[in-house]
Amino acid sequence: MTTVHLRRRDQVPAEDRWNVASIYATDEAWEQALAAAGDLPERVASYEGHLGESQEVLAEALEAYFGANREMEKIYVYAHLRADEDLGNSHYQQMVDRARSAYIALSAATAYLAPEILTIPDERISSWIAAGPASTYRVWLQELLRGKPHTLSPAEERILAMASEPLSTFSQVFGVLKNVDLSARLPEAPSDDGSVDQLTHASFITRLESRNREVRRQAFEGYYREFKGNRNTIVTTMSGAVKTHVFNARVRNFGSAIEASLFDDHVEVAVYDALIAAMHNALPVFYRYMDLRRRLLGLDKLHMYDIYVPAVPEVSLKYTFDEAADIVCQALAPLGQDYVSTLRQGIDGGWMDRYENVGKHSGAYSSGCYDTQPFILLNFTGTLDAVFTMAHELGHSMHSWLSNHSQPYHQADYPILLAEVASTTNEALLNRYLLNTIDDRNVRAYLIDRYLDGFRGTMFRQTMFAEFEKAMHGSVEAGQPMTADGLDALYYGLVKEYYGDSVAFDEQDAPIAWEWARIDHFFYNFYVYKYATGMASAVAIERAISEGQPGALERYLTFLKAGGSAEPLQTLKGAGVDLTTPVPVAAALSEFERLLGELEALMS
């Protein structure tokens, strides 16, 4: 066995690091900035009680508020990037804590802003928004005023704010139970090399990807058996979380928890329901995919522990960082010369922290703020997945770059509903580029299978989660008790409906009924549907651009520059994707069916 010796952070050459010094040249400069920011809370708080006096005062207060937040973002971003370079470096961990404390102090000092603005008479604030200094903040103020019917009195808001911390403990209890207590009790299971060791949440997925079916079966049964033994505790915490969602919705005069959750994104419940309906209509095509997987794996019937193993054997492709960057830039050429030029400058100019080192944060992410360049943390390994990860994170970074360079600070942030569109569009462009340039039958089959499995996990599975989540909240709103047996039956029924007859659904599949008990996102209040709409939007956009549809590229670049300057669905509609209609989801499913047909032909 080869032992990999990771470099210490101080051994990483400058060309492999992100350029954090572009924010503050030294830690001492950061210290000076933090000290100078000490009076920001007091400066913004000085406007309390005066916001309604004139629109000039309101504009000054908002300028001070947004200016303070801009400065604090820079301070925090520098500290968290430095800390993630080596999580064992206590100096930078302390800097993160100090930056977070300063942020909390600013938040506390500015908490009066929204409630006080909402006390300004409607006619007066409307005239201020229409013209004059305060109109600079029109979008932000209109969004604030939109929530007025769901905003309580200052005293009631203070009570809700005080209650938010204890009411959030349900998800915290679940996190501790799952990641600490339950983790320590997970059973042992065999691995591919014949060794037997204790399962972890990460190694469980690795075992399910094994080509050895017995390894998959034992991991599946052992892992879910532990959740079965804890599901009564978990259902109690989940019931508390759902009841909190329902309580908050009712207190704020919403018709339902789902309506309250979708409100900030301007999404109607009908859009959520239409997604579920579209996926149900597409289930016959999904059953075709599942049956192809069954045949490729050489099985009479699938079991739920066969779902994660690649149907097409993985191909051995290795890339250097520079080769991967070249491929990504070539794949994204349809987005135009300016886009790729900025991308290349970022890759070569310190946007990326490229490789793993001792203590470095795992995984990958895109970070930065309005007054900094983008920063991308990678742990590049040279695999095909690593190339896709690079394209994905560059999608986030370019979205932020274009938005920040096109919008004022107070409306540059794009909402979460739109956050995954740019990154997934990049992945779709990369996948198409590779399929257009690679002739090897095995590699093409692997790429298509990888993409189809992404559809399974993002569109079908997340929509199934969304349907489960809506039913769960609906039962609580109807006054029905939430029980472990009830959730088992609800979840197992949905899994059977979504996966169809290619799965045996006998006693070996019974443990899938307990999967709901391990899903963190069920505590997040109607979040998962955004993964499915994000992928559907991205596939529709990529297809329009790649097919050269008139205006498609220009619409997409306008979307990337829009930030939070308009309602999310309107911004997306400007890119040619109208989620209030079935067209985008149907287009994505059409692409799924097209690629499925190609894989069937390749493997026939």
N, C-alpha and C positions, 0 to 999 in steps of 0.2 A: 504494500500500500504506500502511495506517495504522500508524504506529509507536506502540506502547504504552509509556508512560513510567511505570515503577513508582515508588511512593513509597519513600523511605528509611524505616527503622523509626521514626526520631524524628518523621516526618511523619504517622504513623498515629494518628488520634484515639483517645481512651481508649475510646469506645463500641464500637470495632471490635477492641479487644484483649481477650485473656483477662486475668483478674485474678490474676496471679501474686503480686502483693503480699499476697494473702490467705494465702500460705504464710509468707513473710518480708517485712516491710514494705520493707526495703532490702537491698542487697547486704551492708551492714555487719552487719545482723542475721543474715544467712546465715553470714558469717565467724565471728560469735560462736557460732552453733550448731555449725559445723564444729569450732571449737576445743574447745567443751565436749564434743563427741563423741569427742575424742581418747583418753579413758580408758575408753571402752566396751569395746574388745577385752580390755583387762586385767581389767576387772570381770567379764566373762563367763568368761574363762580361769581366774579364781581358783577356780572350782568343779571344775576338772579333778582327777580322782582321788577325788572325794567323792560322786559322784552316787548311788552305791549305798548310802550310809550310812543315809539315811532318805528318805521321800517328801517331807518338808518341804524338805530340801536340794535334791532334784530339782525340786520346784515352784519354789523360789527361783531355781535356775539357769535354768529355762525362762522364768520371768518376766523375768529379766535378758536372756536371749537374744532373746526376742521384742521386748522393749522397745528393745533396741539396734537391731534391724532396723527397727523403726518409725521411730526417729529418723533412721537413715541413709537410709531411703526418702524422707523429706521433704527431706533435704539434697540427695539426688541429683535428685529430681523438679524442684526449683526450678532447679538448674543446667542440666538438660537442656532444660527449657522455655525458659529465657532464651537458651540457645545456639541453639535451633531458630528463634528469632525472627529471627536474622541469623547465618548460618553463617560469615560473614566477620568476626564480632566475636571477636577472639582472647581478649579478657578472659573471655568466657563459655565459650569452648572450654577454657581453662585451668581454669575452675571445674569443668567436667564431669570433666576429667582428675583433679583433686584429689578430687572426690567419689568417683570410681571407685576411686582408690587407697585411700581410707578404707574403702570397702566391701570391697575385697580383703583389707585388713588385718583387718577384722572376721571375714570368712569363714575366714581362716587361723587366727585365734585360737579360733574356735568349731568347728573341724573335728573336735575330739575328741568332741563331744556324742553323735552317733549311735552310733559304735563303742562308747563307754563304756556308753551305755544298754543296748545289746544284750548286754553282759556281765552285766547284772543277772539273777540267776536268774529263770526264767519264773514260778514260783509267787509270788515276791515282787513282781515288776513287775505281775503280773495283779491281785494284791490291792490294789496302790496305784492302779491304773487304776479299780478298782471303786468305791473310796470314799476320801475324804480330799483333801488339797490337790492332789495330782498328778492327780486325776480331772478337774480343769478342762481338762487337755490330753489327754483320753481319745482323741479322734478322731486327733489328731496322733500320739500314742504308738502307737495301734493300727495306724496306717498304717506307722509305722516298724517295728514288730514283724512285720508281714505280710511285710516284705522280708527278714527274718532268714535264711530258708533260702537266700537268694541273696546274702547278705553274707559276705565272706571274713574271715579273721583281720585284726587291725589292721595287721600287717606286709604282708600281701598287698594290703590295701586301699591302703596307701601306695604300693606298687609300681604298682598300677593307676592311681592318681591321677597318679603321675609319668609314666606311659605315655600318659595321655590327651592331653597336648599334642602329642607327635609323631604319635600316631595320628589326630589331627584335621587333619593337614596335607593329607590327600587332598582334602578339600572346599576347603581354602584354595588349593591348587594349581589346582583346577578354576576357582575364582573368579577368580584372577589370569589364567589362560589365556583364559577367556571374556571377562572385562570389561576386560582390558588388552591382552594380546598379540593375541588374535583380533579384538578390536574394531578395532584399528589396521589390520587387514588386510581388513576387510569390503569388498566391492566397491562400486562406484558403481552406481546404478540410477536410472531416471527417476522423477519425481514427477508429480502431477496437473497442475502448471503447466508441464510440459515441461522443467523444469530437471533436470539430472543431478548428483547429489551422492552422497557416500559413505553407505551404510547405517549405521545404528546399531541397537542392540537395540530401542530404542523406535520408531524410524522404520520398522523392518521391519513391526511390527504396524500402524502407520498406513498403510503401503503396501498391506497385505493388506485393509484396509477401503476401499480406493479403488474408485470405480465404474468405473474404467478397467481392463479385464481384463488388458491388456498390462502395465500398471504392476504389477499383482498378480503376474503370471507371472514377470516378470524379478526382482522382489524375492525371490520364493519360491526360484527356481533359484539365484540368486547367493548368497543368505544361507546356504542349506543346503549349497551346494558348499564353502563355507569350513569348515563343520563336518565334512563328509566328509573333507577333507584333514587334519583334526586328530583324527579319531575314534580312531585307534590310541593316541594319547596320552591321550585322554579315557577310553577303556575301561580303560586301566591305572590311572588314578586312581580310577575308579568301582569297579573290581575291588578295589582297596585298601580303599575305604570299606566295601564289602559284606563283605569278609573281616574287617574290624574289627567290624562288627555281629555277625557269626557268632562271632568270637572272644570278644567280651564276653558273648554269650548262653551259650556253652558254659562259659566260666570261672565264670559265676554260676549254673550248674546249671539252665538253661532248656532246653526241648526243641528250640527253634528261635529264630532271630532275630526272627521275627514275634511269637512268644509273649513274648519278653523285652520287645519294644517296646510291646506292648499291656498289659503287666502293670500299669503305674502307673495306667492308667485303668480297671482291673478289667474289661477287655474280653476276651472269649473269641475265639479264632481263628474260631469258628463264625459270629460276628457279621460279621466281615470277609468270610468266604466267602459268607454269605447276601446281603450287599450286591452282590457280584459276580454271584451267581446271579440276583438280582432284576433287575439291569440287563440281563443277557442275555435274560431273559424279556420285557423291555420293548423290545428292539431293533426288533421290527416297527413299533411306534408311532414310534420314532425314525426309522426308514426313511421313514415317512409324512411326517415333518417335513422330512427331507432332500429328499424328492421335491417337496414344496411349495416349498422354497427354490429348487430347480432351476427349477420352472415360473415362479416370481415373478421370477427373474433372467433368464428367457427363454433358457435353455441346454438343449441336447440332453443333455449330461452335465456333471456337476460335476467339477471338479478340486479337489485339496486346497488350492489357492490361492484357491478361491472360498468357503471356509468362513467367513471372518471378515467379509466384506462384508455389510452389513445387507440382508436380503431385501426390506425395506420402506424406501423412502427416508426419511431422517431429516427430522423435522418441525422447523420453526423456532419454538421456544418459548423465551421469555426471562422470567426472574423476578428481581425484586429480592430482596435477602436477607430482608427482612421478609415479602414475599409467600411465599417458600419456607418460612420458619418457620411462617407461618400454615397453609399447606397441610399441613405435616408434623404440626402439632398437631391439625388436623382429622382427618387420616388415622389418627392414633393414639388418637382418642377412644374406640374400643372397649376400650382398656386401662384406662379408668376416669378419673374426675375427679382423683383424687389423683396418678396417674401423669402426666397432662397438666399439672396445676398445677405439679408439681416440674419438669417439662420446660420449661415456660414461664419459670419463675423462673430456671432455668439459662441459657436462651437470653438472657434480659434481664439476667442477673446476673453475666456475666463468665466463663461456661464456655468460650466460643468465641473463638478468634482467627480473624477472618473472612476477610480478603482477603490476596492475595499482596503481598509487598513485597520490596524488594531484599535478596537473601541468605536469604530465608525458606526453611525446609525445604519440599520439594515434597510433593505428595500430601495425605493426610489420615490422622489417627489420633486415638484417644482415649487419654488418659494420666491421671495422678494417682495417689494412693495412699490408704491407709486414713484418714489424718488430714488429707486435703485434699479440696476439691471436685473433681469431674471437670474435665478440661481437654481441649478438642477443637481440634486444629489443622485448619483448612480453608484452601483456596485457592479460595474461592467465585467461580464464573464466571457464574452466572445461567442455566446450561443445565439441562435436565431431569436429566441425569446428576448435576449438582451438588446438586439437590434430593434425589435418592436417596442420595447420599453423606452429606448432612446427616442423613437419617433413619437411615442405617446406623450412623454414629458415635454418634448419640444413643442408639441401642440398646445399644451397648457401655457408654456412660457411665451410663445408667440401671440397667443390670445391676450395675455396680460400686457405684453409689450405694445401691441397695436392699440389696445384699449387705453392704456396709460398715456400713449402719445397722441391720442385723438380726443380724449375727454378730460374735463376738469376733475380734480381729485374727488369731489363729492359725488360724482356719478360715474367713476371709472370701474368700480368693482362690478363684475358680472355675477348674477345670482347662481346658486347651486344648480338650478334646473338646466342652465346652459353650460355648466362647467365642463362636462365630459364630452360635449359635442366636438370641440376642436381637437382634443386628444384622440378621440375615436375616429374622426375623419382622417387624421394622419395615419392611423393604423390601417384603415381601409385603403388609402392610397398606396401605402407600402405593400399591402397584400396584393393589390392589383398589379403593381409594378413587378413584383417578384414572379407572379404568374405569367406576366407578359414577357419576361426575360429568361425564364428557366424552362428548359425543355425536358429535363430528367423526369420520367414518369413518377418515380417514387417521391421525389421532392415535391412535385406538384400535388400529388395525392396527400402528402403530409400537410402542406400549406392549406389545402382546401379543408381537410379534416380539422385542422387547428381552428380555422375560421368558423366552420360550422359549429364546433364545440363552443366557441365564443358566443354564438347565437343562442345555443342551448342554455348556457350559464347566465347570459345577460338578459335575453328577451323572454325566453320561455320560463326559466326558473324564477327570475325576479318578478315576472308577472304573476306567477303562481303564488309567490310570497305576498304580493300586493293583494291578491284575492283573499288569501288567508287572513291578512291583517284587517281588511275591511270587514270580513265576516266576524272576526273576533271582537272588534269594536262595536259592531252592530248588535251583537248578542248582549254585551254589557249595557248598551244604551237602551235595549229592550227590557232590561231588568233581570236578565238571566244570569245565574251564577256561572263563573268560569271554573271549570274543573279539568284536571289532567286527562281524565277519560274522554271528556268532550273535545278537547284539543287534539288528542290522539286520533279520534274518529274523523274530525274535520280535516286534519292534515293528511291522513292516510287516504281519505277519499279524493282529495285534490291530486295527490301524487299519482294515484291510479288513473284518474281522468287525464292528466297531462302526459303520462308516459305510455299508456295504452297496452295493447295485447302482446307487444314484444317482450314485456317483463312478466315473469311468472306470477309474481304477487302471491307466493305461497308462504309457508312458515319461515323460510329463509329471508323473506323481505319484510317480515313483521317489524324489525327494529326501525325501519324508516319512519314509522308512526311517531317515533320519539325525536325526530330530527328538529322539530320546532323548538325543542328545549335547549338547543345549542346556538340558535341564530340571534346574535346580538342586535341585528337591525330591527327586530320586532319591538324593541324598546324605543326606537327612534321616531315614531309618530309619522307614519306614511312617507317614508323616505325612499323605499326601494323602487317604486315605480319610475323614479327619475333615471335609474340605470337603463331601463328598457326604452323610455322615450329618448334618452340621449343617444343610444345606439341606433334607433330607428331614424332619428334626425341626421346623424352622421352618415349613415349608409345612403340616405336619399341625397344628401349634399354631395358626397363623393361621386355617386353615380352621375349626377347632373354635370359635375365639373369634368369628369373623365370622358363623358360622352360628348362634351363640347356644346352643351345646351346654351343657347344665346343668353348672355347676361349672368350665367350661373356663377362664374368666378367673381365678378364684380359684386354680386349680391352677398356672396360669402365673405369677402373682404370687408364689406360694409358691416356685416354681422360681427366680425371679429373686432371692429373698431367701436362698436356701439356701447360696450360696457353695460352699465346700468342706466342708460339714458332713456329707456322706454320700458314698457311692460315686457316681461320675458317672452311671452307668446307672440307679441308684436315684433320683437327683435328677431325671433326665429322665423316668423312669417316673412320678414324682409329677406331672409336667406332662401326663401322658396319652400319653407316647410311650415305647413299649417296643421298643428296638432289638434285643432278643433274639428278636423276632418279625418276620415280613415286613410287618406292617401299616403302619408309618410310611412305608417306602419305597414300598409299593403305593399309599398315599394320595397321596403326592407325585406319583407317576407318573400317577395318575388326574387330578390337577389339570393336569399337563402335557397329557394327552390332551384334557381339556375345553377348555383354551385353544387347543390346536391346532385343534380343531373350530371354534371361534369364528373363528380367523384364516382357516381355509379358507372359511368362509361369507362373511366380509367381503371376501375377495379373489376370490371366484368370479365 
